[in-house]
Amino acid sequence: MLAEIITIGDEILIGQIVDTNSAWMATELNQIGIRVKQISSISDDREHILKALTEAANRVDIVFVTGGLGPTKDDITKKTLAEYFNVELVEDPETLEHVKGIFARYNRPLLEVNRLQAYVPANCKVIFNQNGTAPGMWFYENKVTYISMPGVPFEMMYMMTERVLPQIKELFKLPVIIHKTILTAGEGESFLAERIADIEDDLPAHIKLAYLPKLGMVRLRLSAFGEQETGLQEQVDQFAKRIIERIGVAFVIDEDIALEKAILDKMEGRGLTLSVAESCTGGYLSHLFTQHPGCSSVFLGGGVTYAYELKESILGVKQETLDNFGAVSEQTVTEMVEGALKNFKSDFAIAITGIAGPDGGTETKPVGTVWIAVAGNQKMLIKKYTFGNKRRQNIERSAVTALTMLNTLLT
């Protein structure tokens, strides 16, 4: 079964808000066996909405619409839906009582514009909105189901979870969709594709492999479609096992989680601790770790030692090392990681020093030059990298590369 998601609102198109609704809805729909064929964001424009609905009806079985159901004049979705189905707007008594109750609770007068929230297209089945005044609407026309919901995320999510999804599962016989994600790091997608080409060729028609690259990482996602979950899951697991064995050290984990989270989990399972010594990344690596609840069982902390003086006083980097070789050097990053292990008393440590840019580079050390050291368990990896000239990308790439090196050391 195919679905399309249409989000309505000029605020999305001008970048004032981010469309998080579509991503959440797509995830929820996929879990119950509905494949999203297209996601569109359109303006609060009558003709645009009518055209989007017509086009969607020609390619999918269910059309989900969010947004444009507020009480103000710029919210035209409900009126346009009535025009699309060629019906009148009628007052829904249950919705009206609900709206009255909300305003009574807050001791606010019920304005006419609020009363109009209770009007819906005559051919719809009303979807009760427990968390707001705008009801959802369910339509069925020419073998296509249309579901319109508010754009306010918590209103839409509750409506989907409690009312829409259960009704869909009851009405339709849905297939099984299974995804399995293999997280890799330190290897480009073209190299991975070449390495597992024969395995990919062996995949049956109902199992697809997708390559999802992202700055130093590639997620390999196996997606299977069928009727019986048990047999399908076994097939996916068998192919995943073959891929994992083939890609070797590039493999991180067979879960769809962040790289740093996978490393935290791996270290926690082994009872290991970690500290950092950051310079050009300015605490970004620490942020990646600390955004995850429970990280303190592994991540002890560290130092953002931007200045020479802090490299010396916090990490114990020698002044003559900085004078003779500079902050961005193999010698300095070695003393940084050794100082982190010694002073922060962790099992493993990461040190990063470099020139993030856009200025500060020289002929011998251009912008994007970064030294990274990872040490622990009597082992150490030290590497020099030359990234690009974009500051933000250099910071992010340095952090991801350091995580990849740590994962290698833990293998």
MOPEVEN-V967124 format. One record per pair of residues at least 12 apart in sequence whose ideal C-beta (glycine too) atoms are under 8 Angstrom apart, sorted by the first residue. I is the first residue (numbers start at 0). GAP is how many residues later the second one is. D is the distance in Angstrom with one decimal. If there is no record, write none. Layout:
I:GAP:D
I:GAP:D
This chain:
0:32:6.9
0:33:5.1
0:34:7.0
0:60:5.0
0:61:6.9
0:171:6.2
0:173:6.1
0:174:7.3
1:32:7.5
1:33:5.6
1:34:7.7
1:35:4.6
1:57:7.1
1:58:4.3
1:59:5.4
1:60:7.6
2:26:5.7
2:31:5.0
2:32:7.0
2:33:5.2
2:34:6.8
2:57:5.5
2:58:6.8
2:59:4.4
2:60:7.3
2:61:6.2
3:32:7.1
3:33:5.8
3:34:4.8
3:35:7.3
3:36:7.1
3:52:4.3
3:55:6.9
3:56:4.5
3:58:7.6
3:59:5.3
3:60:7.1
4:16:7.9
4:17:4.9
4:20:5.6
4:21:6.6
4:31:6.2
4:33:7.6
4:34:4.7
4:35:7.3
4:59:4.8
4:61:7.4
5:33:8.0
5:34:5.1
5:35:7.9
5:36:6.3
5:43:8.0
5:46:5.3
5:47:7.4
5:50:6.4
5:57:6.6
5:58:7.0
5:59:4.9
5:60:7.5
6:12:5.2
6:14:6.0
6:15:5.7
6:32:7.6
6:33:7.2
6:34:4.8
6:35:7.4
6:58:7.9
6:59:5.2
6:60:5.5
6:144:7.0
7:33:7.9
7:34:5.7
7:35:7.6
7:36:6.2
7:41:6.4
7:57:6.6
7:58:7.0
7:59:3.9
7:60:4.2
7:69:5.5
7:143:7.2
8:32:7.6
8:34:7.7
8:35:6.3
8:58:4.4
8:59:6.4
8:142:6.0
9:33:5.2
9:34:5.3
9:64:7.8
11:29:4.8
11:55:7.7
12:28:6.1
12:29:7.8
12:30:5.8
18:22:5.7
19:133:6.2
20:45:5.1
20:46:7.9
20:130:6.6
20:132:5.9
20:135:5.8
21:17:4.8
21:19:7.7
21:44:7.9
23:129:7.5
23:133:6.6
24:39:6.2
24:41:7.6
24:131:7.8
24:135:6.6
25:13:6.9
27:132:6.3
27:133:7.5
27:137:6.5
28:35:7.9
29:147:5.8
29:149:7.5
30:146:7.6
31:133:6.3
31:136:6.9
31:137:5.9
31:142:5.8
32:141:3.6
32:142:4.7
32:143:5.9
32:144:5.1
33:28:6.9
33:134:7.4
33:140:6.5
34:142:7.0
34:190:7.9
36:22:6.2
36:23:5.4
37:18:7.4
37:21:7.2
37:22:7.5
39:12:5.9
39:16:7.7
43:24:5.9
43:30:5.4
43:31:7.2
43:32:5.9
43:33:8.0
45:30:6.1
45:34:5.3
45:37:7.5
48:19:7.7
48:27:7.3
48:28:6.7
48:31:4.6
48:35:7.8
49:30:6.3
49:33:7.0
49:34:5.7
52:12:7.7
52:28:7.8
52:31:5.4
52:93:7.3
53:30:7.9
56:84:7.9
56:85:7.1
56:87:4.8
56:89:7.9
59:84:7.4
60:82:7.7
60:83:6.5
60:84:6.7
61:82:7.3
61:83:4.6
61:84:7.7
61:85:6.8
61:106:7.4
62:81:6.5
62:82:7.2
62:83:4.8
62:84:7.2
63:83:5.2
63:85:7.3
64:12:6.6
64:16:7.8
64:81:6.8
64:82:7.0
64:83:4.3
64:84:7.1
65:82:7.6
65:83:5.2
65:84:6.9
65:85:4.8
65:90:5.6
66:83:7.4
66:84:3.3
67:12:7.9
67:83:6.9
68:65:3.9
68:66:8.0
68:79:7.0
68:80:7.6
68:81:5.0
68:82:7.1
69:64:6.4
69:80:7.8
70:42:4.7
70:43:5.6
70:45:6.6
70:46:5.6
70:62:7.1
70:63:7.8
71:41:7.2
76:71:6.4
77:41:7.4
77:42:6.8
77:43:7.0
77:59:7.4
77:70:7.5
80:40:5.4
80:43:7.7
80:56:6.8
80:58:7.4
80:65:7.6
80:67:6.1
81:39:4.1
81:40:7.6
84:36:5.9
84:38:5.4
84:54:6.5
84:56:6.3
86:34:5.0
86:35:4.3
86:36:4.8
87:33:7.6
87:34:5.2
88:30:4.3
88:31:6.6
88:32:6.2
88:33:7.3
89:29:6.6
89:30:6.7
89:31:7.8
89:32:4.8
90:27:5.3
90:28:5.5
91:26:5.4
91:27:7.3
91:28:5.2
91:34:5.2
91:43:6.8
92:25:7.8
93:32:7.0
93:34:7.3
94:22:7.0
94:23:4.2
94:25:7.1
94:31:6.1
94:33:7.7
94:40:4.8
95:19:6.9
95:22:3.7
97:20:8.0
97:30:7.3
97:31:7.7
97:35:7.5
98:15:6.0
98:16:6.9
98:18:5.4
98:19:5.7
98:34:4.9
101:31:6.1
113:19:6.5
116:16:4.5
116:17:5.7
116:18:7.5
117:17:7.7
119:15:6.2
119:17:5.7
120:16:6.5
120:18:7.4
122:16:6.3
122:18:7.6
123:13:4.0
123:14:6.1
123:15:5.3
123:24:7.9
124:12:7.3
124:13:4.2
124:14:7.7
125:12:7.8
126:20:7.5
126:22:7.1
126:32:5.9
126:36:5.4
126:37:6.7
127:35:6.8
128:21:6.5
128:26:5.9
128:30:6.1
129:28:6.3
129:29:8.0
129:32:7.7
130:21:7.9
130:23:6.1
130:24:4.7
130:27:5.5
131:18:5.9
131:20:6.2
131:23:4.5
133:16:4.6
133:21:7.3
135:12:6.2
135:13:4.5
135:14:7.1
135:23:5.1
135:27:7.3
135:28:7.2
137:26:7.8
137:29:7.6
146:17:5.9
148:15:7.3
174:50:5.9
174:51:6.6
174:52:6.3
175:48:7.9
175:49:7.3
175:50:5.5
175:51:6.4
175:52:6.9
175:53:4.7
175:56:5.8
176:46:6.9
176:47:7.3
176:48:5.7
177:45:7.2
177:46:4.6
177:51:6.9
177:54:5.3
177:55:5.7
177:58:5.5
178:42:6.0
178:43:6.9
178:44:5.2
178:45:7.9
178:77:7.6
179:41:7.2
179:42:4.7
179:56:5.0
179:57:7.1
179:60:5.1
179:74:6.6
180:38:5.3
180:39:7.1
180:40:4.9
180:41:7.8
180:73:7.1
180:74:6.7
180:75:3.8
181:37:7.0
181:38:4.3
181:39:7.7
181:40:7.6
181:58:6.1
181:61:6.0
181:62:6.2
181:65:7.8
181:69:6.8
181:71:7.9
181:72:5.2
182:34:6.7
182:36:5.7
182:68:7.8
182:69:4.3
182:70:5.1
182:71:7.5
182:72:7.0
182:73:7.4
182:74:7.2
182:76:6.6
182:79:6.1
183:33:6.6
183:34:4.9
183:35:7.4
183:36:6.5
183:63:5.9
183:66:4.4
183:67:5.9
183:68:6.2
184:31:6.2
184:32:4.9
184:33:7.9
184:65:6.5
184:67:5.3
184:74:5.9
184:215:7.4
184:218:6.9
184:219:4.2
184:222:5.9
185:30:7.0
185:63:7.5
185:64:5.6
185:215:7.9
185:218:4.1
185:219:8.0
185:221:7.7
185:222:7.0
186:31:6.8
186:60:7.1
186:63:4.0
187:25:7.5
187:30:7.2
188:22:4.5
188:24:4.8
188:29:4.8
191:19:7.0
191:26:5.8
191:28:7.0
191:55:6.3
191:58:7.0
192:18:6.5
194:51:5.9
194:52:6.3
195:24:8.0
195:46:8.0
195:47:5.5
195:50:5.3
195:51:6.8
198:40:6.7
198:43:5.2
198:44:5.9
198:47:6.5
201:37:7.7
202:36:6.5
203:31:7.5
205:18:6.0
205:19:5.1
205:20:5.6
205:26:7.9
206:15:6.2
206:16:7.0
206:17:4.6
206:18:7.9
206:28:6.5
206:29:6.6
206:32:6.6
207:14:7.4
207:15:4.9
207:16:7.9
208:12:7.2
208:13:5.8
208:14:7.9
209:13:6.8
214:178:7.6
214:181:5.9
214:182:6.0
214:185:5.6
215:181:6.2
215:184:3.8
215:185:5.8
215:188:6.1
216:35:7.9
216:42:5.8
216:183:6.6
216:187:7.9
218:37:7.0
219:23:6.3
220:35:7.8
221:14:5.2
221:17:6.0
221:18:6.0
221:21:7.9
223:12:5.0
239:14:6.0
248:159:5.9
248:162:5.5
251:155:5.6
252:12:7.6
252:13:7.6
257:30:7.5
257:34:7.5
258:141:6.7
258:144:5.1
258:145:7.6
258:148:7.6
259:28:4.4
259:29:5.6
259:32:7.1
259:143:5.7
260:31:5.2
261:145:7.7
262:140:6.0
262:143:6.0
262:144:5.9
262:147:7.1
263:25:6.6
263:28:6.2
263:30:7.9
263:31:5.6
263:34:5.1
263:35:6.9
265:141:7.8
265:144:5.9
266:31:4.6
266:81:7.3
266:143:7.0
267:26:7.8
267:29:5.3
267:30:5.2
269:140:7.9
271:26:6.7
271:75:4.4
271:76:6.1
271:104:7.5
271:138:8.0
272:25:5.9
272:26:7.6
272:27:5.4
272:73:4.4
272:74:4.9
272:75:7.2
273:15:7.6
273:24:5.5
273:25:5.4
273:26:6.7
273:72:5.5
273:73:7.1
273:74:4.9
273:75:6.9
273:76:7.3
273:132:7.8
274:24:7.7
274:25:4.9
274:26:6.3
274:27:4.5
274:65:4.9
274:66:7.4
274:69:3.7
274:70:7.9
274:71:3.9
274:73:7.7
274:74:4.9
274:75:7.8
275:13:8.0
275:25:7.7
275:26:3.6
275:27:7.6
275:64:6.7
275:73:6.7
275:74:4.9
275:75:7.4
275:76:7.8
276:25:5.7
276:26:5.6
276:28:6.1
276:38:5.5
276:59:4.4
276:60:6.4
276:62:6.6
276:63:4.2
276:72:6.7
276:73:7.2
276:74:4.2
276:75:7.4
277:24:6.7
277:25:7.2
277:26:5.0
277:27:7.1
277:73:7.8
277:74:5.4
278:25:7.6
278:26:5.8
278:27:5.8
278:32:7.3
278:48:6.6
278:57:7.6
278:73:6.1
278:74:4.1
278:75:7.0
279:48:8.0
279:72:6.3
279:73:6.2
279:74:4.1
279:75:6.6
279:76:4.5
279:90:6.5
279:114:7.2
279:115:6.8
279:118:6.5
280:71:5.1
280:75:7.8
280:114:5.2
280:117:5.3
280:118:5.5
281:22:6.0
281:24:6.8
281:74:8.0
281:113:6.9
282:21:4.7
283:111:5.3
283:112:7.1
283:115:5.3
284:65:6.7
284:67:6.8
284:113:7.9
284:114:4.4
284:117:6.2
284:118:7.8
285:13:7.7
285:15:7.2
285:16:6.2
285:18:7.5
287:111:6.1
287:115:7.6
299:44:5.7
299:45:7.6
299:46:5.1
300:43:6.9
301:38:6.1
301:42:6.1
301:47:7.7
302:12:6.4
302:37:7.4
302:41:7.9
304:31:7.2
307:14:5.3
307:19:6.5
310:16:6.8
310:21:7.1
310:25:6.6
313:25:7.4
313:29:7.0
314:20:6.9
314:21:5.2
314:24:3.3
314:25:6.3
314:28:6.6
314:36:8.0
315:19:6.8
315:22:7.8
315:23:4.2
315:26:7.0
315:27:6.6
316:15:5.9
316:18:4.4
316:19:6.0
316:22:6.3
317:17:6.5
320:14:5.8
325:39:7.3
326:26:5.5
327:25:5.5
327:26:5.5
327:27:5.8
327:37:5.5
327:41:5.8
327:42:7.5
327:43:6.1
328:24:7.7
328:42:6.4
329:41:5.9
329:52:6.0
329:54:6.8
331:21:5.9
331:39:7.3
332:18:5.1
332:19:7.5
332:20:5.1
332:38:4.0
332:39:6.8
332:40:4.5
332:49:6.4
333:17:8.0
333:39:5.9
333:46:7.8
333:48:6.2
335:15:3.7
335:17:6.4
335:37:6.7
336:12:5.1
336:13:7.0
336:14:3.8
336:36:3.9
336:37:7.0
336:38:4.6
336:43:7.1
336:45:7.9
337:37:6.9
340:34:5.9
340:35:7.1
345:30:7.7
346:29:5.3
346:30:7.0
347:26:7.1
347:27:6.9
347:28:3.2
347:29:7.2
347:58:6.7
347:61:7.2
347:62:7.8
348:25:7.4
348:26:5.6
348:27:6.5
349:22:7.3
349:23:7.3
349:24:5.3
349:52:4.9
349:55:7.7
349:56:6.1
350:21:7.1
350:22:4.5
350:23:7.8
350:24:8.0
351:18:6.6
351:19:7.5
351:20:5.3
351:46:5.3
351:47:7.5
351:50:5.7
352:17:7.3
352:18:5.4
353:14:7.6
353:15:5.7
353:16:3.1
353:17:6.3
353:31:7.8
353:40:7.1
353:44:6.2
354:12:5.3
354:13:6.7
354:14:5.2
354:15:7.4
354:39:8.0
355:35:4.8
355:38:4.7
355:39:5.6
355:42:7.8
356:32:5.3
356:33:7.0
356:34:4.7
356:37:6.0
357:31:6.1
357:32:7.7
357:33:5.8
365:20:6.8
366:21:8.0
366:22:4.8
366:27:7.6
367:17:7.8
367:18:5.4
367:19:3.9
367:20:5.3
367:21:5.9
367:26:5.5
368:15:7.2
368:16:7.5
368:17:5.5
368:18:8.0
369:14:7.4
369:15:4.8
369:16:7.7
369:17:6.3
369:24:6.9
369:28:4.9
369:31:7.7
370:12:7.5
370:13:5.4
370:14:7.8
371:13:6.8
371:26:6.7
371:29:6.0
371:30:5.0
371:33:6.1
373:28:6.6
373:31:4.5
373:32:4.9
373:35:5.3
374:34:7.9
375:33:6.5
376:32:7.5
378:30:5.8
380:24:5.0
380:27:6.7
380:28:5.8
382:18:8.0
382:22:6.8
384:12:7.9
384:13:7.5
384:16:6.3
